[in-house]
Amino acid sequence: MKPMTLAGVVLLVLGLVALAYQGFTYTSRETVVDVGPIQATAEKKETVPIPPIAGGAAVVAGLALLIAGQRKG
């Protein structure tokens, strides 16, 4: 597979995933109290949004690279 076509497929798939999920969530642990042998931690959920325009732009760029890769070869 040509590099341009492969990059187009990757961008297309990532763009569709970004449009479908619109972000991702992860959990981080934070130490609240640390007094001698006693520790208290709290789990905090963080969400990182992915704007739909970024997913759409990735889809459009992926399609453009697929078309350019097919025409070049």
C-alpha positions in Angstrom: 0.0 0.0 0.0 1.3 3.5 -0.9 2.2 5.8 2.0 -0.3 8.5 0.9 -3.1 6.0 0.7 -2.2 4.5 4.1 -2.1 8.0 5.7 -5.5 8.6 4.1 -7.0 5.5 5.6 -5.6 6.2 9.0 -6.9 9.8 9.0 -10.3 8.6 7.8 -10.6 6.0 10.5 -9.4 8.4 13.2 -11.8 11.1 12.0 -14.8 8.7 12.1 -13.8 7.5 15.6 -13.5 11.1 16.8 -17.0 11.9 15.4 -18.5 8.8 17.0 -17.0 9.2 20.5 -16.5 13.0 20.7 -13.8 12.7 23.4 -12.3 10.4 25.9 -12.4 10.0 29.6 -9.6 8.9 32.0 -9.3 8.5 35.7 -6.5 10.0 37.8 -5.7 9.4 41.5 -5.0 12.3 43.7 -3.6 12.2 47.2 -5.9 14.2 49.5 -4.4 13.5 52.9 -0.9 12.2 53.7 -0.3 12.2 57.5 2.3 9.7 58.6 1.1 6.2 57.8 -2.4 7.4 56.9 -3.1 8.2 53.3 -6.3 9.1 51.6 -6.7 9.2 47.8 -9.5 10.3 45.6 -10.2 9.2 42.0 -11.0 12.0 39.7 -12.5 11.5 36.2 -11.3 13.8 33.6 -12.9 14.3 30.2 -11.0 15.5 27.1 -13.5 16.6 24.5 -12.7 16.3 20.8 -14.5 19.0 18.7 -16.6 17.6 15.9 -14.9 20.0 13.5 -11.6 18.2 14.2 -13.2 14.8 13.3 -14.8 16.3 10.2 -11.5 17.8 9.1 -9.7 14.5 9.6 -12.4 12.7 7.5 -12.1 15.3 4.7 -8.3 15.2 4.8 -8.3 11.4 4.7 -10.6 11.3 1.7 -8.4 13.9 -0.1 -5.3 11.8 0.6 -7.1 8.6 -0.6 -8.1 10.3 -3.9 -4.6 11.9 -4.4 -3.0 8.5 -3.7 -5.2 6.8 -6.3 -4.5 9.4 -9.0 -0.8 9.5 -8.4 -0.3 5.8 -9.1 
